[in-house]
Amino acid sequence: MAEKTYLQAISDGLRQEMRRDQRVFVLGEDVGVYGGAFKVTQGFQEEFGANRVLDMPLSETAIVGGATGAALMGLRPIAEMQFADFVSCAWDHLVTVAAKQRYRAGTPIPIVLRLPSGGGFSGGPFHSQNPESSFAHIPGLKIVCPSTPEDAKGLLATAVEDPNPVLYFEHKHLYRRIKGEVPDDRYTTPFGKARVHRDGEDVTLITWGAMVYTADEAATRLADEGVSVEILDLRTLIPWDREAVLESVARCSKALVLHEDTKTGGFGAEIAATIAEEAFEQLDAPVRRVAAPDAPVPFAPTLEKAFIPQVDDVAAALRDLAAY
Amino acid sequence: MAVREAEPVETLQEVREAGLDREDLLGMYRNMLITRGIEERGHILYKQGKIPGSFYTGRGNEASAVGVATAMGPNDVGTPLQRDMGVHVTRGIEPWRVFAQYMGRVDGPMSGRDGNVHMGDSRLGLYAMVSHLPAMLPVAVGMGLAFTIREEKRVAIAWCGEGASARGDAHEGMNLAGVRRLPVVFLIDNNQWAYSTPAHLEYAVDHLADRAAAYGFDGVVVDGTDVLAVYREAKLAIEKAREGGGPTLIESVTLRMEGHAVHDDAFYVPKELFEEWAQRDPIERFRGWLRDNASLTEDEEDEIRDGVKRILNEAIQRAEESPLPDPATLLDGVFATPEELETPHHK
């Protein structure tokens, strides 16, 4: 056990998977000599050789399509998109080929796609997005959004073992800001099991990724005001832990869904709809959503701050719910 | 011109030098007949309402498909497309399973989950196409990448039509294969028409094989109606790739002798073009060659044709006995289970 940053935890987990399983290899832009744009694979090429740490041309289609072909031949590719935003260039290969392959042809595609996502550092419209909901809509893909160093490592191991295409969204804003205790030995963190980030009894707050920390700050404020907020960190969106959400909502009777992605068609809509369908009788207030407004991610710090849900926004929504 | 234009194969001696004996030649002829027979019978079944959805054929492409597949090694893999039924046949798919596939039955290679020519049996080294052509081309490149990483002497064949060659997938896949000298052979079936769009509106080079130079490997144009010429070029390219010589782009030129699918009467293709290419029908052409160069007798021909007819009759009957999928299985296999990876294939 040692304290590690979120980024170190991902890097260590990745290294552990490559040491454990010869079939695992990484491919992406600048992942070799440079060690990745965020240095997640720093030192990998020295340890594993250029044959297992592959610098690729600027070809997201060939990276994801190539990973799919290598997986069909029995390897376990871990492909990196330099930024999650660039996965749009590989949409066809994820959605048309990889996601449907097991269902239509019976051949599993065990690939992991690492997607550095999220904003908060003036990355602008093309280096800040959280495109998880687009893929949550596609049957056949699994979606992982770790928020802690411990989960980042454990969920990565589970992703590598999983026989399906897994989109692993690693939030860039957490890379070096968030530290935590991470076990040294290999372990797996199950998909579809939410983590109770904070116990509470008045309002259930469901979130994931970097918003876990925004939620926590807001909940601390509300605690001072006498409102107890339970925070569920979903960890994975496909599959997502419906049971944990419904159980918590049954106890708290009020629910807030929070995400950094834009609101319309965001994954929060799915959660809110499920709560409305399954737990209507237990609700004492309408389900609330706090999310980014329906706009591209802006560049200027003032605009970006107005775009990404802030502690004030979440606290205000929690206050409204508590008072309802 | 940068590319080489392949020579026709003139004699039995040349064929022997390319690695085929007389039995192999008769086998190729049989495979071409089965290929056309499957599609002709399928068309009838379609008109009878026994095949749902749409129906595609590769009439005119039998030599190209059978020629390339004959050149593949047993452990080689590929991603054939909608004009390449001959690849499936040559790699050993049982014709009844093709009809079961057409009819959406559980015994088709896709078990009714995907239809018509979207099929592939991984045990035969074939992986099913998707409609977004040529999306399987980079996938085949990834297969070649896996062989390189594992240092296996296997080759992946990436099929592509001349229409799909306009898409970015083709560029990214060929570029990557060239950069890493992967054991991949690109096979462009140039049948001159992408649905209703003629070749001159699809690309501006003289030959699509010219593009190979841009990716740092060799290109060759071959007459796709000459099964032996296709075989010889494919064999050269495949063995070169196997020995570390990198990719080759083979452009196999044919004419799509029917519409894009059976709903399309191809009114936009000049009649004279059909007439001209009908004179070069790949099956008739090979039959003539076998008579002239390999002493194919009428008795042998009758025997082969009767055998094919019998296979097809039995195949249709057996396919019709295969059940349609049970609606209760609708959600089976959206996700794979871990046990599915415990196959020799994935070890």
HADDOCK unambig.tbl for C-alpha pairs under 7 A between the chains (distance, minus, plus):
assign (segid A and resid 51 and name CA) (segid B and resid 149 and name CA) 5.93 0.50 0.50
assign (segid A and resid 59 and name CA) (segid B and resid 172 and name CA) 5.86 0.50 0.50
assign (segid A and resid 61 and name CA) (segid B and resid 169 and name CA) 6.46 0.50 0.50
assign (segid A and resid 61 and name CA) (segid B and resid 172 and name CA) 6.90 0.50 0.50
assign (segid A and resid 62 and name CA) (segid B and resid 138 and name CA) 5.30 0.50 0.50
assign (segid A and resid 62 and name CA) (segid B and resid 172 and name CA) 5.60 0.50 0.50
assign (segid A and resid 62 and name CA) (segid B and resid 173 and name CA) 5.56 0.50 0.50
assign (segid A and resid 65 and name CA) (segid B and resid 138 and name CA) 5.08 0.50 0.50
assign (segid A and resid 65 and name CA) (segid B and resid 139 and name CA) 4.67 0.50 0.50
assign (segid A and resid 65 and name CA) (segid B and resid 142 and name CA) 6.68 0.50 0.50
assign (segid A and resid 66 and name CA) (segid B and resid 138 and name CA) 5.47 0.50 0.50
assign (segid A and resid 66 and name CA) (segid B and resid 139 and name CA) 4.93 0.50 0.50
assign (segid A and resid 66 and name CA) (segid B and resid 141 and name CA) 5.87 0.50 0.50
assign (segid A and resid 66 and name CA) (segid B and resid 142 and name CA) 3.51 0.50 0.50
assign (segid A and resid 67 and name CA) (segid B and resid 142 and name CA) 5.82 0.50 0.50
assign (segid A and resid 68 and name CA) (segid B and resid 139 and name CA) 5.88 0.50 0.50
assign (segid A and resid 68 and name CA) (segid B and resid 142 and name CA) 6.67 0.50 0.50
assign (segid A and resid 69 and name CA) (segid B and resid 139 and name CA) 4.24 0.50 0.50
assign (segid A and resid 69 and name CA) (segid B and resid 140 and name CA) 5.74 0.50 0.50
assign (segid A and resid 69 and name CA) (segid B and resid 141 and name CA) 6.92 0.50 0.50
assign (segid A and resid 69 and name CA) (segid B and resid 142 and name CA) 4.22 0.50 0.50
assign (segid A and resid 69 and name CA) (segid B and resid 143 and name CA) 4.53 0.50 0.50
assign (segid A and resid 70 and name CA) (segid B and resid 142 and name CA) 4.82 0.50 0.50
assign (segid A and resid 70 and name CA) (segid B and resid 143 and name CA) 4.79 0.50 0.50
assign (segid A and resid 70 and name CA) (segid B and resid 145 and name CA) 6.54 0.50 0.50
assign (segid A and resid 70 and name CA) (segid B and resid 146 and name CA) 4.89 0.50 0.50
assign (segid A and resid 73 and name CA) (segid B and resid 143 and name CA) 6.05 0.50 0.50
assign (segid A and resid 73 and name CA) (segid B and resid 146 and name CA) 6.52 0.50 0.50
assign (segid A and resid 73 and name CA) (segid B and resid 345 and name CA) 6.81 0.50 0.50
assign (segid A and resid 73 and name CA) (segid B and resid 346 and name CA) 6.74 0.50 0.50
assign (segid A and resid 74 and name CA) (segid B and resid 345 and name CA) 5.89 0.50 0.50
assign (segid A and resid 74 and name CA) (segid B and resid 346 and name CA) 3.85 0.50 0.50
assign (segid A and resid 74 and name CA) (segid B and resid 347 and name CA) 6.16 0.50 0.50
assign (segid A and resid 75 and name CA) (segid B and resid 146 and name CA) 6.88 0.50 0.50
assign (segid A and resid 93 and name CA) (segid B and resid 135 and name CA) 6.99 0.50 0.50
assign (segid A and resid 102 and name CA) (segid B and resid 333 and name CA) 6.26 0.50 0.50
assign (segid A and resid 102 and name CA) (segid B and resid 334 and name CA) 6.51 0.50 0.50
assign (segid A and resid 102 and name CA) (segid B and resid 335 and name CA) 6.69 0.50 0.50
assign (segid A and resid 102 and name CA) (segid B and resid 336 and name CA) 6.31 0.50 0.50
assign (segid A and resid 103 and name CA) (segid B and resid 113 and name CA) 6.88 0.50 0.50
assign (segid A and resid 103 and name CA) (segid B and resid 333 and name CA) 4.89 0.50 0.50
assign (segid A and resid 103 and name CA) (segid B and resid 334 and name CA) 4.83 0.50 0.50
assign (segid A and resid 104 and name CA) (segid B and resid 110 and name CA) 5.74 0.50 0.50
assign (segid A and resid 104 and name CA) (segid B and resid 113 and name CA) 4.70 0.50 0.50
assign (segid A and resid 104 and name CA) (segid B and resid 114 and name CA) 5.41 0.50 0.50
assign (segid A and resid 105 and name CA) (segid B and resid 110 and name CA) 5.03 0.50 0.50
assign (segid A and resid 108 and name CA) (segid B and resid 336 and name CA) 5.77 0.50 0.50
assign (segid A and resid 139 and name CA) (segid B and resid 334 and name CA) 6.72 0.50 0.50
assign (segid A and resid 140 and name CA) (segid B and resid 334 and name CA) 5.36 0.50 0.50
assign (segid A and resid 140 and name CA) (segid B and resid 335 and name CA) 5.57 0.50 0.50
assign (segid A and resid 162 and name CA) (segid B and resid 338 and name CA) 6.56 0.50 0.50
assign (segid A and resid 163 and name CA) (segid B and resid 336 and name CA) 5.79 0.50 0.50
assign (segid A and resid 163 and name CA) (segid B and resid 337 and name CA) 6.33 0.50 0.50
assign (segid A and resid 163 and name CA) (segid B and resid 338 and name CA) 5.61 0.50 0.50
assign (segid A and resid 163 and name CA) (segid B and resid 341 and name CA) 6.60 0.50 0.50
assign (segid A and resid 164 and name CA) (segid B and resid 335 and name CA) 6.44 0.50 0.50
assign (segid A and resid 164 and name CA) (segid B and resid 336 and name CA) 6.06 0.50 0.50
